[in-house]
Amino acid sequence: MPGAMKRAVQRPRLSLDVTLAVRRRIRMAAAKRDVSVQQYVMDALQERLREDLGDEGQEILALTAQADPVLASLWDNAKDAAYDRL
């Protein structure tokens, strides 16, 4: 067990509730590609994120005004301007 824990990468966990039918379909699709269910879901999520966010996906992690114009408008005030100098 300790060896397995050393190899495990600590990362946030995401839990999803799905119907039995969806679970069955995911398992069949993963088997068809000869990958684990986890790998299948991760690949599917990555593909969808690329479709929806394109190259901007990594920028969003930075939480910059350019990455999110809505937040930029909220941050554009005298009180928050102090953080611009950091």
C-alpha positions as CSV (number, residue, x, y, z in Angstrom):
1,M,0.0,0.0,0.0
2,P,2.7,2.6,0.8
3,G,4.3,2.1,-2.7
4,A,0.9,2.8,-4.3
5,M,0.4,5.9,-2.2
6,K,3.9,7.2,-3.2
7,R,2.9,6.8,-6.9
8,A,-0.5,8.5,-6.4
9,V,-0.5,12.1,-7.4
10,Q,-2.4,14.4,-5.1
11,R,-5.0,16.3,-7.1
12,P,-8.6,17.5,-6.5
13,R,-11.3,14.9,-6.8
14,L,-14.5,15.5,-8.9
15,S,-17.5,13.4,-8.2
16,L,-20.4,12.9,-10.6
17,D,-23.7,11.2,-10.2
18,V,-24.8,9.5,-13.4
19,T,-27.6,7.2,-14.3
20,L,-26.9,3.5,-14.6
21,A,-27.5,3.8,-18.4
22,V,-24.9,6.5,-18.7
23,R,-22.4,4.6,-16.5
24,R,-22.9,1.5,-18.7
25,R,-22.3,3.6,-21.9
26,I,-19.2,5.1,-20.5
27,R,-17.8,1.7,-19.5
28,M,-18.6,0.3,-23.0
29,A,-17.0,3.3,-24.7
30,A,-13.9,3.0,-22.5
31,A,-13.6,-0.7,-23.3
32,K,-14.0,0.0,-27.0
33,R,-11.0,2.3,-26.8
34,D,-9.2,-0.1,-24.4
35,V,-8.7,2.6,-21.7
36,S,-9.9,2.9,-18.1
37,V,-13.1,4.6,-17.3
38,Q,-11.1,7.3,-15.6
39,Q,-8.9,7.9,-18.7
40,Y,-11.9,7.9,-21.0
41,V,-13.7,10.5,-18.9
42,M,-10.5,12.6,-18.6
43,D,-10.0,12.5,-22.3
44,A,-13.6,13.4,-23.0
45,L,-13.4,16.4,-20.6
46,Q,-10.1,17.6,-22.1
47,E,-11.6,17.4,-25.6
48,R,-14.7,19.3,-24.6
49,L,-12.7,22.0,-22.8
50,R,-10.5,22.5,-25.9
51,E,-13.7,22.9,-27.9
52,D,-15.3,25.3,-25.5
53,L,-12.3,27.3,-24.4
54,G,-9.6,26.7,-27.0
55,D,-6.3,28.2,-26.1
56,E,-7.8,30.5,-23.5
57,G,-8.3,27.6,-21.1
58,Q,-4.9,28.0,-19.4
59,E,-5.3,31.8,-19.2
60,I,-8.5,31.4,-17.2
61,L,-6.5,29.7,-14.4
62,A,-4.6,32.9,-14.0
63,L,-7.8,34.9,-13.3
64,T,-6.6,37.9,-15.3
65,A,-8.8,40.7,-16.6
66,Q,-8.0,39.6,-20.1
67,A,-9.2,36.1,-19.4
68,D,-12.5,37.2,-17.8
69,P,-13.8,40.6,-18.9
70,V,-16.7,40.4,-16.4
71,L,-14.3,40.1,-13.5
72,A,-12.2,42.9,-15.1
73,S,-15.2,45.2,-14.8
74,L,-15.7,44.3,-11.2
75,W,-12.0,44.7,-10.4
76,D,-11.8,48.1,-12.0
77,N,-12.3,50.3,-8.9
78,A,-10.1,52.4,-6.6
79,K,-10.1,49.9,-3.8
80,D,-8.8,47.0,-5.9
81,A,-6.4,49.2,-7.8
82,A,-4.0,48.7,-4.8
83,Y,-3.6,45.1,-6.0
84,D,-2.5,46.2,-9.4
85,R,0.7,47.5,-8.0
86,L,1.7,44.1,-6.4
